[in-house]
Amino acid sequence: MPIAFDVGRICVKLAGREAGRKCVIVDIIDEKYVLITGPKSLTGVKRRRVNVKHIEPTPLKINISKGASDEEVLKALQEANLIEEMRSPIKPKFM
């Protein structure tokens, strides 16, 4: 079963200058777009709208509310002990 795109899901960016860096989904815009954040201070990924084809979901998920601020995302990542996991970039699998 494929991993769903849902709020709090940790993903890896596949395209663009941030490829290989991890991000967190903060909001679902529609079936094609989601709002993500790194947060920038942690992973270098800015808060932005991104096409779901450009991100790869991981099994990791944090507990945040829809539209959570970067501070709330950081707090949730610390609680889940995923700060180091988020910092380490991975080599993206190309589409």
Secondary structure, DSSP 8 states (H G I E B T S, - for coil): ------TTEEEEE-SSTTTT-EEEEEEE-SSSEEEEE--HHHHS--SEEEEGGGEEEEEEE----TT--HHHHHHHHHHTT-HHHHHS-------
